[in-house]
Amino acid sequence: MEKKPLIVGNWKMELSLKASAQLARSLREMVEEESISGDVVVCPSFVALPAVKEELRGQKKIALGAQHVHWEERGAWTGEVSAVQLQELVEWCIVGHSEHRSLTSQRDEQVRQAANTLIAHGITPIICIGESQQERQEDKTVEKITNQMSILLAHTDRSTLARYVIAYEPIWAIGTGLAPDPDDVAEVVLLIRKLVAKAVGKEDAQRLRILYGGSVNENNADSFVAAHIADGALVGGASIHPKEFITIAKKCS
Ligand code: PGA
């Protein structure tokens, strides 16, 4: 079965509410004229979700996602947002992004719990994993990815796993302009698929969408996605420039 590429724009905390709505409007107008065969998702800040949802209403080419979710469904968690609250707004949600992990003590077990809570509420999790610069220098990439994947796979059944999207984001490549060599990404993607195959079988592993993220731009996107190394891209900085994001989506399709 041919997998549709998935292109996700992570707008981070870059835009005002007005600018978020404007960006959604521009993207909407631009995709109408383009033939993009992949799934396109944009992830604004929580506060911009209702306005962006409104801008995207009535079209099917761009879906809406959130940037983070708490692992619990409700409770005394000041400043946090739950899957229960997001379910009426989004179809997708990034989980365990390294920028968020670096600010909190969120562990891989909690990332898994958040992903599974999202699934229970009909939202597809985009789960971020990846090694730090230090782990890379110490040649610990394989160890890190294997550990993160084994925690994700430990209590996850086949049907849940079928709803996962994994985003391999080397932390040192995020926002630095230092995208890795595509061959290195290919090795990690293969490792992730092997670990999934071992847990649930080859077929399910083949079906899993694995994205690449970290300094993706209009010049390098096709070397990761069109070259079939990854099944899509998680795009940060370049995703707030509508022309560039649409070019990336086209190149990946
Ligand atoms: P970047 O961010 O494209 O700006 O490197 C990617 C991400 O944070 O997901």
Residues whose N, C-alpha, C, O or C-beta is under 5 A from the ligand:
A	BS01	PGA	N10 A173 I174 G175 T176 G213 G214 S215 V216 L234 V235 G236 G237 A238
